[in-house]
Amino acid sequence: MILQPRFWLGVMAYLIGTACYFLLLSKVKFYSVQLTMTGLAIILSVLVAHFLFKESISWQNLVGIALILSGILLVFNR
């Protein structure tokens, strides 16, 4: 497994994500970073499941994504 290119692609994506997270934490308040990153992780997992694994996106998923995005907008437009 450790010799697989996908493994190292995943490691690099994790490291880049962690670096971005810490960079945001140094610039912005904790709660806004944490809420945003958690929400975006949920949205990203729905999109990856749809495009990579051909899972369907239900109306409940779309409503959830809309609520998450509106919450993120509310946090950053205060």
C-alpha positions in Angstrom: 0.0 0.0 0.0 2.8 2.5 0.8 4.2 2.1 -2.7 0.9 3.1 -4.3 0.8 6.6 -5.9 -2.7 7.1 -4.6 -1.4 6.7 -1.0 1.1 9.4 -1.5 -1.5 11.6 -3.2 -3.7 11.2 -0.2 -0.8 12.0 2.1 0.0 15.2 0.2 -3.6 16.3 0.1 -3.8 15.8 3.9 -0.6 17.8 4.5 -1.7 20.6 2.2 -5.1 20.7 4.0 -3.5 20.7 7.4 -1.1 23.5 6.4 -4.1 25.6 5.1 -6.0 24.9 8.3 -3.2 26.1 10.5 -2.6 29.1 8.2 -6.3 30.1 8.6 -6.1 29.6 12.3 -3.3 32.1 12.6 -5.2 34.7 10.6 -8.9 34.3 11.6 -10.9 33.5 14.8 -11.0 29.8 15.7 -14.8 29.3 15.5 -15.1 30.7 12.0 -12.3 28.4 10.8 -13.6 25.3 12.5 -17.2 25.8 11.3 -16.1 26.5 7.8 -13.6 23.6 7.5 -16.1 21.2 9.0 -18.9 22.3 6.6 -16.6 22.2 3.6 -15.4 18.7 4.5 -19.0 17.5 4.4 -19.7 19.2 1.1 -16.5 17.8 -0.4 -17.3 14.3 0.8 -20.7 14.5 -1.0 -19.1 15.8 -4.2 -16.4 13.1 -4.1 -18.9 10.4 -3.5 -21.0 11.7 -6.5 -18.2 12.1 -9.0 -15.8 9.4 -7.9 -18.1 6.7 -6.8 -21.2 7.6 -8.9 -23.5 8.0 -5.9 -26.6 10.0 -6.4 -27.1 13.3 -4.6 -30.5 13.4 -2.9 -32.6 16.5 -2.3 -31.7 16.1 1.4 -28.0 16.4 0.4 -28.8 19.5 -1.6 -30.7 21.1 1.3 -27.9 20.3 3.7 -25.3 21.8 1.3 -27.4 24.9 1.0 -27.8 25.2 4.7 -24.0 24.7 5.3 -23.1 27.3 2.6 -25.6 29.8 4.1 -24.2 29.3 7.5 -20.6 29.8 6.3 -21.8 33.1 4.6 -23.4 34.2 7.8 -20.3 33.6 9.8 -18.0 35.5 7.4 -20.4 38.4 6.8 -20.8 39.4 10.4 
